[in-house]
């Protein structure tokens, strides 16, 4: 499962409740047989993601659980978000205290809203991410870190503590485009594919990742350990009533899509209202048309990524529907299914019931 900590009606009390709700969902996920929880890192993205300190969230979840793996999906690695040495220290501490359950993903945090908050230079994000990944992997593989790179210069220092996993926790990269997939392959890190396009797009992205793995020379590997793990996003609401699950899922995803369009593309803020009786699938189609009109007006190229968040053909429905959808993702090449359940307008009881349905009826089909 992956957590954004999204919320409509982003008042203080509701925000606090949603964060507590996410912890409750993560604890239930372990009980129901999920393998891993991922937590994003975003800053100042009201509505879309209130998960600004995933290391604290994951530490709290670690203390409440025993088995489930804990994934940074992802840490923002430009230096003004997080100095790479501090990332290595914090992540290793969590790995030790959780008994070696950590996975570390890397990302850029590239919205204007976030970069302006922390004084990040958007032109340097790829270079800083690259150098940070190499510093972190180096800090974990040696008794002392010494780094002399194009951007940072670090004299010899021990980086403490050392992680529980040897030589270090698995590394990943957030991937929403083919160029980042190729980069992940060249780095030798896992791919977190966070798009909404569906199995056909996942199949193409897996082929892109595999082609880049086959072509890599090893010159750009960030560590001596290679991780070629491909995880695919799976938006899902599963209930006994197919129609209710589809309607709740479509509404939640529309909120998610409008939040992305707002912060990544300067569209209006998301519609927070849940209107009884409204056909949410039809409302999603209308929202997709509005997004297309906005892109045309702004003279922004219309790409599959630009409209993918408005595709509602996902694991919304009964457990049987979810099993069939996961089979399609597996056939497309996904090594791991990242369930996106916690969306801004989805009630907590529906999130918990979806987790139970997956644990009791979906996950056993793939063990």
DRENROTI-296963 format. One record per residue (C-alpha): residue number from 1; residue in three letters; x, y, z. Coordinates in Angstrom, 3 decimals. Example, Ala and Ser with C-alpha at 12.3 -4.5 7.8 and 13.67 -1.06 7.14 Angstrom:
nr=1 rest=ala east=12.300 north=-4.500 up=7.800
nr=2 rest=ser east=13.670 north=-1.060 up=7.140
***
This chain:
nr=1 rest=unk east=0.000 north=0.000 up=0.000
nr=2 rest=unk east=1.081 north=3.578 up=-0.609
nr=3 rest=unk east=0.079 north=6.579 up=1.507
nr=4 rest=unk east=-0.234 north=10.199 up=0.424
nr=5 rest=unk east=-2.295 north=11.307 up=3.458
nr=6 rest=unk east=-4.779 north=13.048 up=1.181
nr=7 rest=unk east=-7.757 north=14.901 up=2.490
nr=8 rest=unk east=-10.698 north=16.918 up=1.370
nr=9 rest=unk east=-11.753 north=19.526 up=3.940
nr=10 rest=unk east=-8.129 north=20.097 up=5.070
nr=11 rest=unk east=-8.837 north=21.621 up=8.469
nr=12 rest=unk east=-6.498 north=20.977 up=11.387
nr=13 rest=unk east=-8.633 north=18.388 up=13.208
nr=14 rest=unk east=-9.455 north=16.449 up=10.050
nr=15 rest=unk east=-5.790 north=16.483 up=9.004
nr=16 rest=unk east=-4.768 north=14.989 up=12.338
nr=17 rest=unk east=-7.465 north=12.320 up=12.065
nr=18 rest=unk east=-6.398 north=11.328 up=8.549
nr=19 rest=unk east=-2.796 north=10.830 up=9.689
nr=20 rest=unk east=-4.006 north=8.611 up=12.533
nr=21 rest=unk east=-6.268 north=6.795 up=10.054
nr=22 rest=unk east=-3.268 north=6.044 up=7.829
nr=23 rest=unk east=-1.486 north=4.420 up=10.772
nr=24 rest=unk east=-4.582 north=2.305 up=11.485
nr=25 rest=unk east=-4.653 north=1.216 up=7.844
nr=26 rest=unk east=-0.952 north=0.294 up=7.878
nr=27 rest=unk east=-1.343 north=-1.817 up=11.024
nr=28 rest=unk east=-4.345 north=-3.598 up=9.514
nr=29 rest=unk east=-2.372 north=-4.142 up=6.299
nr=30 rest=unk east=0.171 north=-6.228 up=8.199
nr=31 rest=unk east=-2.593 north=-8.237 up=9.851
nr=32 rest=unk east=-4.157 north=-8.908 up=6.444
nr=33 rest=unk east=-0.978 north=-10.120 up=4.764
nr=34 rest=unk east=0.311 north=-7.103 up=2.844
nr=35 rest=unk east=4.077 north=-7.152 up=2.284
nr=36 rest=unk east=4.964 north=-3.468 up=2.399
nr=37 rest=unk east=3.700 north=0.048 up=3.032
nr=38 rest=unk east=5.130 north=3.010 up=1.129
nr=39 rest=unk east=4.883 north=6.616 up=2.303
nr=40 rest=unk east=5.468 north=9.611 up=0.036
nr=41 rest=unk east=7.273 north=12.845 up=0.871
nr=42 rest=unk east=5.625 north=16.067 up=-0.284
nr=43 rest=unk east=5.659 north=19.594 up=1.098
nr=44 rest=unk east=2.956 north=22.279 up=1.171
nr=45 rest=unk east=0.687 north=20.390 up=-1.251
nr=46 rest=unk east=-2.604 north=21.039 up=0.526
nr=47 rest=unk east=-5.295 north=18.444 up=-0.296
nr=48 rest=unk east=-2.956 north=16.275 up=-2.379
nr=49 rest=unk east=-0.394 north=15.060 up=0.206
nr=50 rest=unk east=-0.056 north=15.941 up=3.871
nr=51 rest=unk east=2.720 north=13.332 up=4.317
nr=52 rest=unk east=5.578 north=15.794 up=4.840
nr=53 rest=unk east=7.623 north=13.691 up=7.295
nr=54 rest=unk east=7.435 north=10.053 up=6.123
nr=55 rest=unk east=10.392 north=9.039 up=8.293
nr=56 rest=unk east=8.279 north=9.862 up=11.386
nr=57 rest=unk east=5.201 north=8.126 up=10.000
nr=58 rest=unk east=7.164 north=4.989 up=9.077
nr=59 rest=unk east=8.911 north=4.937 up=12.464
nr=60 rest=unk east=5.545 north=5.052 up=14.208
nr=61 rest=unk east=4.214 north=2.272 up=11.981
nr=62 rest=unk east=7.382 north=0.241 up=12.664
nr=63 rest=unk east=6.714 north=0.433 up=16.394
nr=64 rest=unk east=3.138 north=-0.816 up=15.870
nr=65 rest=unk east=4.067 north=-3.723 up=13.577
nr=66 rest=unk east=6.490 north=-6.656 up=13.398
nr=67 rest=unk east=6.744 north=-7.968 up=9.830
nr=68 rest=unk east=5.585 north=-5.543 up=7.163
nr=69 rest=unk east=8.301 north=-3.726 up=5.198
nr=70 rest=unk east=8.544 north=0.057 up=5.409
nr=71 rest=unk east=9.127 north=1.967 up=2.190
nr=72 rest=unk east=10.107 north=5.555 up=1.552
nr=73 rest=unk east=8.134 north=6.101 up=-1.621
nr=74 rest=unk east=10.057 north=8.419 up=-1.886
nr=75 rest=unk east=12.558 north=10.692 up=-0.108
nr=76 rest=unk east=13.049 north=14.024 up=-1.899
nr=77 rest=unk east=16.813 north=14.063 up=-2.498
nr=78 rest=unk east=17.643 north=17.592 up=-3.708
nr=79 rest=unk east=19.928 north=18.951 up=-0.993
nr=80 rest=unk east=17.641 north=21.704 up=0.315
nr=81 rest=unk east=14.929 north=19.127 up=0.985
nr=82 rest=unk east=17.234 north=16.592 up=2.629
nr=83 rest=unk east=21.019 north=16.497 up=2.906
nr=84 rest=unk east=22.114 north=13.024 up=1.749
nr=85 rest=unk east=24.079 north=12.301 up=4.919
nr=86 rest=unk east=21.019 north=13.068 up=7.037
nr=87 rest=unk east=18.943 north=10.740 up=4.833
nr=88 rest=unk east=21.522 north=7.977 up=5.331
nr=89 rest=unk east=21.535 north=8.506 up=9.106
nr=90 rest=unk east=17.750 north=8.637 up=9.535
nr=91 rest=unk east=17.072 north=5.715 up=7.211
nr=92 rest=unk east=19.724 north=3.517 up=8.846
nr=93 rest=unk east=18.287 north=4.293 up=12.280
nr=94 rest=unk east=14.834 north=3.183 up=11.109
nr=95 rest=unk east=16.306 north=0.074 up=9.489
nr=96 rest=unk east=17.999 north=-0.902 up=12.762
nr=97 rest=unk east=14.998 north=-0.231 up=15.001
nr=98 rest=unk east=12.567 north=-1.985 up=12.637
nr=99 rest=unk east=14.729 north=-5.103 up=12.412
nr=100 rest=unk east=15.888 north=-4.556 up=8.838
nr=101 rest=unk east=12.546 north=-3.758 up=7.204
nr=102 rest=unk east=13.397 north=-0.561 up=5.316
nr=103 rest=unk east=13.304 north=0.197 up=1.577
nr=104 rest=unk east=14.510 north=3.584 up=0.349
nr=105 rest=unk east=13.112 north=5.281 up=-2.742
nr=106 rest=unk east=14.479 north=8.462 up=-4.293
nr=107 rest=unk east=12.679 north=11.328 up=-5.999
nr=108 rest=unk east=12.993 north=14.978 up=-6.962
nr=109 rest=unk east=9.941 north=16.685 up=-5.387
nr=110 rest=unk east=9.803 north=18.898 up=-8.423
nr=111 rest=unk east=6.616 north=20.980 up=-8.113
nr=112 rest=unk east=7.121 north=24.753 up=-7.990
nr=113 rest=unk east=5.184 north=24.799 up=-4.735
nr=114 rest=unk east=7.738 north=22.515 up=-3.081
nr=115 rest=unk east=10.944 north=23.815 up=-4.619
nr=116 rest=unk east=10.057 north=27.423 up=-3.785
nr=117 rest=unk east=9.295 north=26.470 up=-0.170
nr=118 rest=unk east=12.713 north=24.930 up=0.411
nr=119 rest=unk east=14.824 north=27.015 up=-1.963
nr=120 rest=unk east=15.522 north=24.133 up=-4.338
nr=121 rest=unk east=16.902 north=25.038 up=-7.761
nr=122 rest=unk east=14.670 north=23.160 up=-10.264
nr=123 rest=unk east=17.547 north=23.063 up=-12.751
nr=124 rest=unk east=19.707 north=21.068 up=-10.312
nr=125 rest=unk east=17.229 north=18.436 up=-9.093
nr=126 rest=unk east=18.422 north=15.589 up=-11.338
nr=127 rest=unk east=22.099 north=16.290 up=-10.610
nr=128 rest=unk east=21.473 north=16.526 up=-6.857
nr=129 rest=unk east=19.377 north=13.344 up=-6.852
nr=130 rest=unk east=22.173 north=11.515 up=-8.683
nr=131 rest=unk east=24.855 north=12.664 up=-6.264
nr=132 rest=unk east=22.676 north=12.013 up=-3.209
nr=133 rest=unk east=21.974 north=8.419 up=-4.219
nr=134 rest=unk east=25.693 north=7.765 up=-4.650
nr=135 rest=unk east=26.555 north=9.383 up=-1.323
nr=136 rest=unk east=23.887 north=7.411 up=0.553
nr=137 rest=unk east=24.922 north=4.081 up=-0.962
nr=138 rest=unk east=28.574 north=4.916 up=-0.292
nr=139 rest=unk east=27.917 north=5.920 up=3.316
nr=140 rest=unk east=26.267 north=2.556 up=3.951
nr=141 rest=unk east=28.956 north=0.422 up=2.307
nr=142 rest=unk east=32.072 north=1.769 up=4.021
nr=143 rest=unk east=33.260 north=2.404 up=7.575
nr=144 rest=unk east=33.886 north=6.027 up=6.616
nr=145 rest=unk east=32.341 north=8.205 up=3.931
nr=146 rest=unk east=34.639 north=10.367 up=1.861
nr=147 rest=unk east=33.061 north=12.156 up=-1.098
nr=148 rest=unk east=34.468 north=14.592 up=-3.607
nr=149 rest=unk east=31.809 north=15.161 up=-6.232
nr=150 rest=unk east=30.793 north=17.900 up=-8.628
nr=151 rest=unk east=28.324 north=19.383 up=-6.114
nr=152 rest=unk east=29.388 north=18.302 up=-2.604
nr=153 rest=unk east=32.722 north=17.774 up=-0.899
nr=154 rest=unk east=32.729 north=15.663 up=2.286
nr=155 rest=unk east=35.984 north=14.824 up=4.128
nr=156 rest=unk east=36.217 north=11.378 up=5.796
nr=157 rest=unk east=33.537 north=10.810 up=8.446
nr=158 rest=unk east=31.872 north=7.734 up=9.946
nr=159 rest=unk east=28.125 north=7.784 up=9.131
nr=160 rest=unk east=26.245 north=6.283 up=12.071
nr=161 rest=unk east=24.417 north=4.066 up=12.681
nr=162 rest=unk east=25.076 north=1.447 up=10.014
nr=163 rest=unk east=21.900 north=-0.134 up=8.588
nr=164 rest=unk east=20.732 north=-3.587 up=9.683
nr=165 rest=unk east=20.514 north=-4.868 up=6.101
nr=166 rest=unk east=23.841 north=-5.643 up=4.466
nr=167 rest=unk east=25.263 north=-3.836 up=2.669
nr=168 rest=unk east=22.216 north=-1.544 up=2.759
nr=169 rest=unk east=18.417 north=-1.362 up=2.313
nr=170 rest=unk east=17.139 north=-1.850 up=-1.265
nr=171 rest=unk east=17.123 north=1.351 up=-3.331
nr=172 rest=unk east=14.329 north=2.539 up=-5.641
nr=173 rest=unk east=13.485 north=5.487 up=-7.881
nr=174 rest=unk east=10.101 north=7.105 up=-8.521
nr=175 rest=unk east=9.279 north=6.567 up=-12.219
nr=176 rest=unk east=6.398 north=8.163 up=-14.096
nr=177 rest=unk east=8.087 north=8.547 up=-17.494
nr=178 rest=unk east=10.218 north=6.414 up=-19.747
nr=179 rest=unk east=13.341 north=8.503 up=-19.193
nr=180 rest=unk east=13.184 north=7.967 up=-15.422
nr=181 rest=unk east=12.631 north=4.231 up=-15.981
nr=182 rest=unk east=15.792 north=4.131 up=-18.090
nr=183 rest=unk east=17.603 north=6.099 up=-15.383
nr=184 rest=unk east=16.479 north=3.645 up=-12.671
nr=185 rest=unk east=17.767 north=0.757 up=-14.768
nr=186 rest=unk east=21.120 north=2.477 up=-15.351
nr=187 rest=unk east=21.405 north=3.214 up=-11.629
nr=188 rest=unk east=20.591 north=-0.425 up=-10.788
nr=189 rest=unk east=17.674 north=0.529 up=-8.544
nr=190 rest=unk east=14.063 north=-0.596 up=-8.426
nr=191 rest=unk east=11.313 north=1.239 up=-10.306
nr=192 rest=unk east=8.283 north=2.658 up=-8.475
nr=193 rest=unk east=5.851 north=3.195 up=-11.357
nr=194 rest=unk east=3.295 north=5.638 up=-10.004
nr=195 rest=unk east=1.065 north=6.292 up=-13.025
nr=196 rest=unk east=-2.631 north=5.560 up=-13.532
nr=197 rest=unk east=-2.623 north=4.417 up=-17.156
nr=198 rest=unk east=-3.312 north=0.741 up=-16.549
nr=199 rest=unk east=-1.918 north=-2.653 up=-17.630
nr=200 rest=unk east=-1.174 north=-1.760 up=-21.261
nr=201 rest=unk east=0.955 north=1.215 up=-20.240
nr=202 rest=unk east=2.584 north=-0.884 up=-17.490
nr=203 rest=unk east=3.531 north=-3.484 up=-20.101
nr=204 rest=unk east=5.214 north=-0.813 up=-22.234
nr=205 rest=unk east=7.003 north=0.677 up=-19.234
nr=206 rest=unk east=8.227 north=-2.752 up=-18.128
nr=207 rest=unk east=9.634 north=-3.309 up=-21.620
nr=208 rest=unk east=11.396 north=0.059 up=-21.431
nr=209 rest=unk east=12.887 north=-0.844 up=-18.031
nr=210 rest=unk east=14.005 north=-4.288 up=-19.231
nr=211 rest=unk east=15.548 north=-2.850 up=-22.412
nr=212 rest=unk east=17.543 north=-0.359 up=-20.344
nr=213 rest=unk east=18.675 north=-3.125 up=-17.977
nr=214 rest=unk east=19.849 north=-5.204 up=-20.931
nr=215 rest=unk east=21.735 north=-2.239 up=-22.397
nr=216 rest=unk east=23.410 north=-0.944 up=-19.236
nr=217 rest=unk east=27.181 north=-1.106 up=-19.019
nr=218 rest=unk east=27.463 north=-0.690 up=-15.247
nr=219 rest=unk east=29.163 north=2.696 up=-15.457
nr=220 rest=unk east=26.218 north=4.503 up=-13.823
nr=221 rest=unk east=25.396 north=1.982 up=-11.084
nr=222 rest=unk east=25.028 north=3.760 up=-7.733
nr=223 rest=unk east=25.962 north=0.738 up=-5.623
nr=224 rest=unk east=27.624 north=-2.647 up=-5.755
nr=225 rest=unk east=24.175 north=-4.165 up=-5.161
nr=226 rest=unk east=21.646 north=-4.136 up=-8.013
nr=227 rest=unk east=17.873 north=-4.082 up=-7.436
nr=228 rest=unk east=15.787 north=-4.715 up=-10.584
nr=229 rest=unk east=12.380 north=-4.707 up=-8.875
nr=230 rest=unk east=9.392 north=-3.244 up=-10.747
nr=231 rest=unk east=6.432 north=-2.042 up=-8.651
nr=232 rest=unk east=3.199 north=-0.830 up=-10.286
nr=233 rest=unk east=0.482 north=1.383 up=-8.837
nr=234 rest=unk east=-2.971 north=-0.167 up=-8.412
nr=235 rest=unk east=-5.789 north=2.226 up=-7.420
nr=236 rest=unk east=-8.381 north=0.079 up=-5.688
nr=237 rest=unk east=-11.598 north=0.063 up=-3.702
nr=238 rest=unk east=-13.052 north=-3.400 up=-3.022
nr=239 rest=unk east=-16.470 north=-3.957 up=-1.442
nr=240 rest=unk east=-19.227 north=-6.543 up=-1.689
nr=241 rest=unk east=-21.169 north=-4.059 up=-3.830
nr=242 rest=unk east=-19.423 north=-3.539 up=-7.170
nr=243 rest=unk east=-21.404 north=-0.392 up=-7.976
nr=244 rest=unk east=-20.658 north=1.247 up=-4.617
nr=245 rest=unk east=-16.956 north=0.423 up=-4.895
nr=246 rest=unk east=-16.749 north=1.847 up=-8.417
nr=247 rest=unk east=-18.519 north=5.047 up=-7.421
nr=248 rest=unk east=-16.370 north=5.588 up=-4.311
nr=249 rest=unk east=-13.199 north=4.736 up=-6.234
nr=250 rest=unk east=-14.024 north=7.059 up=-9.131
nr=251 rest=unk east=-14.796 north=9.906 up=-6.709
nr=252 rest=unk east=-11.573 north=9.351 up=-4.781
nr=253 rest=unk east=-9.520 north=9.212 up=-7.942
nr=254 rest=unk east=-11.157 north=12.327 up=-9.333
nr=255 rest=unk east=-10.118 north=14.183 up=-6.182
nr=256 rest=unk east=-6.603 north=12.772 up=-6.604
nr=257 rest=unk east=-6.490 north=13.766 up=-10.296
nr=258 rest=unk east=-7.770 north=17.279 up=-9.665
nr=259 rest=unk east=-5.221 north=17.723 up=-6.865
nr=260 rest=unk east=-2.410 north=16.714 up=-9.223
nr=261 rest=unk east=-3.738 north=19.029 up=-11.936
nr=262 rest=unk east=-3.814 north=21.866 up=-9.403
nr=263 rest=unk east=-0.270 north=21.522 up=-8.060
nr=264 rest=unk east=1.450 north=20.192 up=-11.170
nr=265 rest=unk east=-0.472 north=22.135 up=-13.799
nr=266 rest=unk east=-2.035 north=25.246 up=-12.184
nr=267 rest=unk east=-5.624 north=23.994 up=-12.577
nr=268 rest=unk east=-8.281 north=25.081 up=-10.020
nr=269 rest=unk east=-8.262 north=23.468 up=-6.541
nr=270 rest=unk east=-9.958 north=20.052 up=-6.286
nr=271 rest=unk east=-13.689 north=19.673 up=-5.844
nr=272 rest=unk east=-14.107 north=18.481 up=-2.253
nr=273 rest=unk east=-17.829 north=17.730 up=-2.313
nr=274 rest=unk east=-19.240 north=14.209 up=-2.213
nr=275 rest=unk east=-22.722 north=14.478 up=-3.750
nr=276 rest=unk east=-25.140 north=11.585 up=-3.010
nr=277 rest=unk east=-26.535 north=10.054 up=-6.158
nr=278 rest=unk east=-24.039 north=11.647 up=-8.540
nr=279 rest=unk east=-22.633 north=9.342 up=-11.224
nr=280 rest=unk east=-18.947 north=9.642 up=-10.374
nr=281 rest=unk east=-17.781 north=7.774 up=-13.478
nr=282 rest=unk east=-19.600 north=10.312 up=-15.648
nr=283 rest=unk east=-18.163 north=13.112 up=-13.505
nr=284 rest=unk east=-14.689 north=11.718 up=-14.117
nr=285 rest=unk east=-15.283 north=11.772 up=-17.873
nr=286 rest=unk east=-16.379 north=15.407 up=-17.589
nr=287 rest=unk east=-13.288 north=16.229 up=-15.510
nr=288 rest=unk east=-11.093 north=14.588 up=-18.154
nr=289 rest=unk east=-12.650 north=16.800 up=-20.835
nr=290 rest=unk east=-12.018 north=19.870 up=-18.679
nr=291 rest=unk east=-8.397 north=18.798 up=-18.216
nr=292 rest=unk east=-7.958 north=18.448 up=-21.971
nr=293 rest=unk east=-9.454 north=21.892 up=-22.514
nr=294 rest=unk east=-7.126 north=23.350 up=-19.880
nr=295 rest=unk east=-4.084 north=21.747 up=-21.521
nr=296 rest=unk east=-5.090 north=23.052 up=-24.954
nr=297 rest=unk east=-5.696 north=26.546 up=-23.561
nr=298 rest=unk east=-2.313 north=26.543 up=-21.835
nr=299 rest=unk east=-0.668 north=25.117 up=-24.980
nr=300 rest=unk east=0.643 north=22.158 up=-23.011
nr=301 rest=unk east=1.215 north=18.989 up=-25.093
nr=302 rest=unk east=-1.393 north=16.308 up=-24.426
nr=303 rest=unk east=0.535 north=13.150 up=-23.488
nr=304 rest=unk east=-0.692 north=9.876 up=-21.962
nr=305 rest=unk east=0.789 north=11.010 up=-18.631
nr=306 rest=unk east=-1.184 north=14.268 up=-18.762
nr=307 rest=unk east=-4.552 north=12.488 up=-18.813
nr=308 rest=unk east=-3.800 north=9.107 up=-17.184
nr=309 rest=unk east=-5.104 north=10.145 up=-13.761
nr=310 rest=unk east=-8.612 north=10.378 up=-15.262
nr=311 rest=unk east=-8.639 north=6.703 up=-16.329
nr=312 rest=unk east=-10.941 north=4.814 up=-13.938
nr=313 rest=unk east=-10.392 north=1.306 up=-15.315
nr=314 rest=unk east=-8.685 north=0.007 up=-12.187
nr=315 rest=unk east=-9.358 north=-2.456 up=-9.340
nr=316 rest=unk east=-12.664 north=-0.898 up=-8.323
nr=317 rest=unk east=-15.394 north=-3.427 up=-7.628
nr=318 rest=unk east=-15.582 north=-6.819 up=-5.949
nr=319 rest=unk east=-12.682 north=-9.007 up=-4.852
nr=320 rest=unk east=-13.110 north=-10.995 up=-8.068
nr=321 rest=unk east=-12.688 north=-7.788 up=-10.074
nr=322 rest=unk east=-9.509 north=-6.973 up=-8.147
nr=323 rest=unk east=-8.069 north=-10.467 up=-8.716
nr=324 rest=unk east=-8.681 north=-10.144 up=-12.458
nr=325 rest=unk east=-7.043 north=-6.712 up=-12.545
nr=326 rest=unk east=-3.983 north=-7.871 up=-10.598
nr=327 rest=unk east=-3.604 north=-10.785 up=-13.018
nr=328 rest=unk east=-3.433 north=-8.255 up=-15.852
nr=329 rest=unk east=-0.789 north=-6.216 up=-14.008
nr=330 rest=unk east=1.223 north=-9.363 up=-13.289
nr=331 rest=unk east=1.016 north=-10.412 up=-16.934
nr=332 rest=unk east=2.232 north=-6.911 up=-17.848
nr=333 rest=unk east=5.385 north=-7.498 up=-15.798
nr=334 rest=unk east=4.700 north=-6.044 up=-12.351
nr=335 rest=unk east=6.767 north=-7.627 up=-9.575
nr=336 rest=unk east=4.791 north=-5.801 up=-6.898
nr=337 rest=unk east=1.321 north=-4.268 up=-6.730
nr=338 rest=unk east=1.160 north=-0.953 up=-4.825
nr=339 rest=unk east=-2.428 north=-0.526 up=-3.686
nr=340 rest=unk east=-3.609 north=3.083 up=-3.631
nr=341 rest=unk east=-6.617 north=3.050 up=-1.308
nr=342 rest=unk east=-6.301 north=6.209 up=0.793
nr=343 rest=unk east=-7.619 north=8.939 up=-1.517
nr=344 rest=unk east=-9.005 north=12.228 up=-0.265
nr=345 rest=unk east=-12.742 north=11.505 up=-0.346
nr=346 rest=unk east=-12.674 north=7.785 up=0.548
nr=347 rest=unk east=-14.127 north=7.207 up=4.044
nr=348 rest=unk east=-12.010 north=5.385 up=6.610
nr=349 rest=unk east=-14.468 north=2.498 up=6.939
nr=350 rest=unk east=-14.226 north=1.892 up=3.175
nr=351 rest=unk east=-10.405 north=1.957 up=3.312
nr=352 rest=unk east=-10.415 north=-0.608 up=6.121
nr=353 rest=unk east=-12.956 north=-2.849 up=4.387
nr=354 rest=unk east=-10.918 north=-2.707 up=1.170
nr=355 rest=unk east=-7.806 north=-3.803 up=3.081
nr=356 rest=unk east=-9.752 north=-6.699 up=4.635
nr=357 rest=unk east=-11.153 north=-7.786 up=1.270
nr=358 rest=unk east=-7.659 north=-7.773 up=-0.247
nr=359 rest=unk east=-6.267 north=-9.716 up=2.700
nr=360 rest=unk east=-8.992 north=-12.342 up=2.769
nr=361 rest=unk east=-9.892 north=-12.728 up=-0.922
nr=362 rest=unk east=-7.276 north=-11.170 up=-3.224
nr=363 rest=unk east=-3.799 north=-11.704 up=-1.742
nr=364 rest=unk east=-4.349 north=-15.472 up=-1.149
nr=365 rest=unk east=-4.861 north=-15.904 up=-4.902
nr=366 rest=unk east=-1.246 north=-14.803 up=-5.510
nr=367 rest=unk east=0.627 north=-16.495 up=-2.670
***
